[in-house]
């Protein structure tokens, strides 16, 4: 009889992390608050020297080859073209992956990893994430200078929040594998040839096997947060992983891959289970890798064009494809009993990282009759002016504003911010607030833009049904809240969204908003006026994306995100 799949082979890391494995199983089951890593970069939490040491480690990478990846197969060349959105050229070069050799090494590494069992794999993954956490300040600087996020956000989203999502993926993958027993004795009532009771008994073994090599295609804006779920979901289910970062955001994932390879080696596994596939800008390595027969799983975050190709072409060739693309995040404003809290919350949501988040709101639907509030009725125009004022107060001081806005990540975002006057004119709307240029006190070459707002009529679907990524918000005048909710459902169903929100004092409107969100297939936030924002999702509790609209075909981290990354092979015999 083979050992049950859920009975771990002995490994020291399993002993070291047994308690944490129990914690994350429970957190996943209860969907309660759980965070393994403190989100504050305070020296009281991480130590007085942590920030300085992390900065020093980051600076040591600059203007030279990333030597710590020298053990993976390479074609002998180096690539790298990262330029910080804050101005400086990073100058880091990375060994280019020998695709043939790398994929062959990945496949050769998988049998021992498969046979270790899900619990050992989960323990090794936890050790990788723990080691990554110890380099959070180093990674935060790398995220800041590749994505343009402000430093505290880079630390939180690129560090502990991303690490918690990694552990959530480990927990989800582990639980799904543990649903399958390793071996059972199966008995069916029966009779022998003489008609006497004689049950049929069989012994059945269930072996968990990985699908193959997984490819994770990273994005520019959230290089670790969006990559870790796919990396660790594939690793914990027994697959090898090739990490293909965005060419302008390689360094955070290079550090992560370095840590993973080191832990795997120490734990007695082949480091080829995790490899970095860096590329020059415009090289097209993602498509090359996606078309390889060895690649069975693809995780992608990025633009809709390549995402759609993956969903159609790669999936048609039998590959599992998990995508997060673009969408039209929407907010319906009906009424509120805390107008100051609502406006402050909306202003922060529009401002954070200059709106360069897949969860940031773009379309705000407001009835032409205006909004009832605790401070009296606001007309449509008055609401727009009050929201513009809230954004202006939040971003009015350049030195403080940059700690929320960060820097714009590319020319398209800057062009979007520069086009608000033209958009308003073309749409016969009103420029409620132009996108202000903000001067960064430390990084004078950074292009920093505060949010702008354009008011337009609901009939101008040609404008607001296009994603305008960055610091741009549309105030859309509707005939009624009912029309606002219908537009939310229709645009999300047709064009996709990662988030939606509603403000109303009416139970009937809130119930209708829940129905509209369910119809559109998008998660809904209701009456946020405090320190939780529509942009944010919490690991182990909130699902990021739903897979129910065109913005994403998967969710971080539900059972569907992990369960198909392994298969079950049965062998059976008479007892």
Beta strands, then each sheet from edge to edge (+ up, - down):
strand 1: 64-65
strand 2: 74-79
strand 3: 92-97
strand 4: 183-188
strand 5: 200-210
strand 6: 213-217
strand 7: 241-244
strand 8: 274-276
strand 9: 295-301
strand 10: 320-324
strand 11: 330-333
strand 12: 363-367
strand 13: 371-373
strand 14: 376-378
strand 15: 430-433
strand 16: 437-438
strand 17: 448-449
strand 18: 452-457
strand 19: 472-478
strand 20: 500-503
strand 21: 524-526
strand 22: 566-574
sheet 1: 1+ 3+ 2-
sheet 2: 4+ 5- 22+
sheet 3: 8+ 7+ 6+ 9+ 10+
sheet 4: 15+ 18- 19- 12- 11- 20- 21-
sheet 5: 13+ 14-
sheet 6: 16+ 17-
end
